[in-house]
Amino acid sequence: MRVVVDRARCEGHGLCEEAAAQLMHLDDEGELVLDREEVEGADAALAQAAARVCPVAALRVE
Ligand code: SF4
């Protein structure tokens, strides 16, 4: 599965990072960086949890 960020929506809240710190982080400028885009198994579940907590629905796992 693949993690996709809608850059136009993302507001740098960082809740996704708290949910899935192994997969993503905010850089010094508050921009979300995906450390991994292809995820499977437990990592895919983590990515889906991150997508659920995003308050502006900027993350998708497809
Ligand atoms: S929680 Fe949503 S808005 Fe916040 S950094 Fe993550 S993707 Fe962007």
Backbone and ligand atoms as CSV (ligand in chain L), in Angstrom:
chain,resi,resn,atom,element,x,y,z
A,1,MET,N,N,0.841,-1.180,0.000
A,1,MET,CA,C,0.000,0.000,0.000
A,1,MET,C,C,0.882,1.237,0.000
A,2,ARG,N,N,0.254,2.327,-0.381
A,2,ARG,CA,C,1.033,3.538,-0.575
A,2,ARG,C,C,0.427,4.691,0.231
A,3,VAL,N,N,1.288,5.463,0.906
A,3,VAL,CA,C,0.837,6.629,1.666
A,3,VAL,C,C,0.932,7.859,0.761
A,4,VAL,N,N,-0.153,8.618,0.726
A,4,VAL,CA,C,-0.195,9.801,-0.145
A,4,VAL,C,C,-0.598,11.013,0.696
A,5,VAL,N,N,0.133,12.101,0.544
A,5,VAL,CA,C,-0.194,13.353,1.243
A,5,VAL,C,C,-0.763,14.348,0.242
A,6,ASP,N,N,-1.887,14.938,0.602
A,6,ASP,CA,C,-2.431,16.041,-0.179
A,6,ASP,C,C,-1.798,17.317,0.365
A,7,ARG,N,N,-0.770,17.793,-0.338
A,7,ARG,CA,C,0.012,18.935,0.161
A,7,ARG,C,C,-0.827,20.200,0.288
A,8,ALA,N,N,-1.827,20.322,-0.553
A,8,ALA,CA,C,-2.663,21.521,-0.506
A,8,ALA,C,C,-3.500,21.553,0.777
A,9,ARG,N,N,-3.831,20.370,1.301
A,9,ARG,CA,C,-4.649,20.296,2.518
A,9,ARG,C,C,-3.823,20.324,3.794
A,10,CYS,N,N,-2.642,19.697,3.749
A,10,CYS,CA,C,-1.850,19.503,4.969
A,10,CYS,C,C,-1.503,20.851,5.593
A,11,GLU,N,N,-1.796,20.961,6.911
A,11,GLU,CA,C,-1.534,22.204,7.632
A,11,GLU,C,C,-0.462,22.024,8.697
A,12,GLY,N,N,0.224,20.894,8.655
A,12,GLY,CA,C,1.345,20.696,9.566
A,12,GLY,C,C,0.953,20.501,11.022
A,13,HIS,N,N,-0.223,19.918,11.261
A,13,HIS,CA,C,-0.647,19.708,12.647
A,13,HIS,C,C,0.238,18.705,13.374
A,14,GLY,N,N,0.757,17.729,12.645
A,14,GLY,CA,C,1.678,16.774,13.252
A,14,GLY,C,C,1.017,15.633,13.995
A,15,LEU,N,N,-0.311,15.562,13.990
A,15,LEU,CA,C,-0.966,14.440,14.674
A,15,LEU,C,C,-0.616,13.125,14.003
A,16,CYS,N,N,-0.429,13.159,12.706
A,16,CYS,CA,C,-0.060,11.943,11.980
A,16,CYS,C,C,1.309,11.444,12.442
A,17,GLU,N,N,2.211,12.381,12.687
A,17,GLU,CA,C,3.545,11.996,13.162
A,17,GLU,C,C,3.443,11.304,14.522
A,18,GLU,N,N,2.573,11.806,15.389
A,18,GLU,CA,C,2.408,11.165,16.696
A,18,GLU,C,C,1.863,9.750,16.540
A,19,ALA,N,N,1.007,9.551,15.552
A,19,ALA,CA,C,0.401,8.229,15.357
A,19,ALA,C,C,1.346,7.252,14.669
A,20,ALA,N,N,2.245,7.776,13.830
A,20,ALA,CA,C,3.089,6.885,13.024
A,20,ALA,C,C,4.474,7.504,12.825
A,21,ALA,N,N,5.194,7.671,13.931
A,21,ALA,CA,C,6.493,8.347,13.884
A,21,ALA,C,C,7.528,7.572,13.062
A,22,GLN,N,N,7.304,6.257,12.903
A,22,GLN,CA,C,8.247,5.457,12.108
A,22,GLN,C,C,8.134,5.776,10.627
A,23,LEU,N,N,6.993,6.357,10.246
A,23,LEU,CA,C,6.706,6.516,8.816
A,23,LEU,C,C,6.789,7.947,8.325
A,24,MET,N,N,6.680,8.914,9.240
A,24,MET,CA,C,6.600,10.300,8.786
A,24,MET,C,C,7.038,11.245,9.897
A,25,HIS,N,N,7.482,12.432,9.497
A,25,HIS,CA,C,7.841,13.451,10.493
A,25,HIS,C,C,7.676,14.830,9.884
A,26,LEU,N,N,7.555,15.820,10.745
A,26,LEU,CA,C,7.538,17.205,10.278
A,26,LEU,C,C,8.964,17.712,10.248
A,27,ASP,N,N,9.318,18.441,9.196
A,27,ASP,CA,C,10.671,18.997,9.157
A,27,ASP,C,C,10.701,20.322,9.917
A,28,ASP,N,N,11.840,20.992,9.910
A,28,ASP,CA,C,12.003,22.211,10.703
A,28,ASP,C,C,11.038,23.308,10.285
A,29,GLU,N,N,10.525,23.222,9.084
A,29,GLU,CA,C,9.598,24.244,8.607
A,29,GLU,C,C,8.135,23.805,8.719
A,30,GLY,N,N,7.920,22.679,9.385
A,30,GLY,CA,C,6.543,22.224,9.583
A,30,GLY,C,C,5.963,21.521,8.372
A,31,GLU,N,N,6.835,21.131,7.460
A,31,GLU,CA,C,6.395,20.399,6.262
A,31,GLU,C,C,6.445,18.901,6.559
A,32,LEU,N,N,5.391,18.210,6.180
A,32,LEU,CA,C,5.365,16.771,6.438
A,32,LEU,C,C,6.271,16.037,5.453
A,33,VAL,N,N,7.144,15.185,5.991
A,33,VAL,CA,C,8.042,14.366,5.180
A,33,VAL,C,C,7.668,12.905,5.400
A,34,LEU,N,N,7.401,12.198,4.324
A,34,LEU,CA,C,7.147,10.757,4.433
A,34,LEU,C,C,8.484,10.038,4.389
A,35,ASP,N,N,8.807,9.328,5.468
A,35,ASP,CA,C,10.054,8.562,5.492
A,35,ASP,C,C,9.885,7.260,4.716
A,36,ARG,N,N,8.637,6.804,4.644
A,36,ARG,CA,C,8.334,5.605,3.860
A,36,ARG,C,C,7.023,5.856,3.138
A,37,GLU,N,N,6.957,5.529,1.891
A,37,GLU,CA,C,5.706,5.688,1.138
A,37,GLU,C,C,5.035,4.357,0.878
A,38,GLU,N,N,5.833,3.308,0.712
A,38,GLU,CA,C,5.282,1.959,0.510
A,38,GLU,C,C,5.213,1.274,1.867
A,39,VAL,N,N,4.015,0.827,2.266
A,39,VAL,CA,C,3.845,0.198,3.583
A,39,VAL,C,C,3.052,-1.098,3.461
A,40,GLU,N,N,3.389,-2.038,4.323
A,40,GLU,CA,C,2.684,-3.325,4.363
A,40,GLU,C,C,2.457,-3.711,5.822
A,41,GLY,N,N,1.500,-4.582,6.053
A,41,GLY,CA,C,1.282,-5.190,7.362
A,41,GLY,C,C,1.073,-4.165,8.462
A,42,ALA,N,N,1.862,-4.301,9.544
A,42,ALA,CA,C,1.691,-3.415,10.704
A,42,ALA,C,C,1.931,-1.961,10.319
A,43,ASP,N,N,2.853,-1.732,9.392
A,43,ASP,CA,C,3.110,-0.352,8.966
A,43,ASP,C,C,1.921,0.240,8.220
A,44,ALA,N,N,1.232,-0.585,7.463
A,44,ALA,CA,C,0.036,-0.097,6.763
A,44,ALA,C,C,-1.043,0.274,7.772
A,45,ALA,N,N,-1.163,-0.527,8.845
A,45,ALA,CA,C,-2.140,-0.214,9.889
A,45,ALA,C,C,-1.788,1.099,10.573
A,46,LEU,N,N,-0.498,1.307,10.806
A,46,LEU,CA,C,-0.053,2.567,11.404
A,46,LEU,C,C,-0.371,3.747,10.494
A,47,ALA,N,N,-0.106,3.566,9.217
A,47,ALA,CA,C,-0.373,4.636,8.245
A,47,ALA,C,C,-1.868,4.954,8.212
A,48,GLN,N,N,-2.694,3.920,8.321
A,48,GLN,CA,C,-4.141,4.160,8.320
A,48,GLN,C,C,-4.561,4.881,9.594
A,49,ALA,N,N,-3.921,4.556,10.714
A,49,ALA,CA,C,-4.217,5.271,11.959
A,49,ALA,C,C,-3.835,6.738,11.819
A,50,ALA,N,N,-2.700,6.997,11.187
A,50,ALA,CA,C,-2.267,8.380,10.971
A,50,ALA,C,C,-3.269,9.121,10.097
A,51,ALA,N,N,-3.765,8.454,9.076
A,51,ALA,CA,C,-4.739,9.083,8.185
A,51,ALA,C,C,-6.017,9.420,8.943
A,52,ARG,N,N,-6.401,8.538,9.868
A,52,ARG,CA,C,-7.645,8.777,10.619
A,52,ARG,C,C,-7.529,9.976,11.549
A,53,VAL,N,N,-6.356,10.221,12.111
A,53,VAL,CA,C,-6.255,11.319,13.080
A,53,VAL,C,C,-6.017,12.665,12.415
A,54,CYS,N,N,-5.709,12.673,11.149
A,54,CYS,CA,C,-5.463,13.963,10.478
A,54,CYS,C,C,-6.758,14.782,10.473
A,55,PRO,N,N,-6.735,15.979,11.066
A,55,PRO,CA,C,-7.968,16.754,11.191
A,55,PRO,C,C,-8.474,17.339,9.875
A,56,VAL,N,N,-7.618,17.348,8.868
A,56,VAL,CA,C,-8.060,17.930,7.592
A,56,VAL,C,C,-8.060,16.894,6.460
A,57,ALA,N,N,-7.972,15.620,6.838
A,57,ALA,CA,C,-8.037,14.523,5.862
A,57,ALA,C,C,-7.039,14.700,4.714
A,58,ALA,N,N,-5.796,15.011,5.092
A,58,ALA,CA,C,-4.758,15.231,4.086
A,58,ALA,C,C,-3.970,13.968,3.747
A,59,LEU,N,N,-4.175,12.909,4.518
A,59,LEU,CA,C,-3.415,11.668,4.304
A,59,LEU,C,C,-4.335,10.582,3.787
A,60,ARG,N,N,-3.841,9.813,2.825
A,60,ARG,CA,C,-4.580,8.659,2.322
A,60,ARG,C,C,-3.648,7.467,2.261
A,61,VAL,N,N,-4.229,6.305,2.453
A,61,VAL,CA,C,-3.471,5.071,2.245
A,61,VAL,C,C,-4.234,4.319,1.174
A,62,GLU,N,N,-3.578,4.080,0.060
A,62,GLU,CA,C,-4.317,3.462,-1.075
A,62,GLU,C,C,-3.544,2.275,-1.624
L,1,SF4,S1,S,-2.020,15.427,10.663
L,1,SF4,FE1,FE,-2.702,15.968,8.571
L,1,SF4,S2,S,-2.448,18.170,8.439
L,1,SF4,FE2,FE,-1.225,17.445,10.155
L,1,SF4,S3,S,0.828,17.096,9.343
L,1,SF4,FE3,FE,-0.293,15.196,9.242
L,1,SF4,S4,S,-1.156,15.159,7.178
L,1,SF4,FE4,FE,-0.593,17.259,7.612
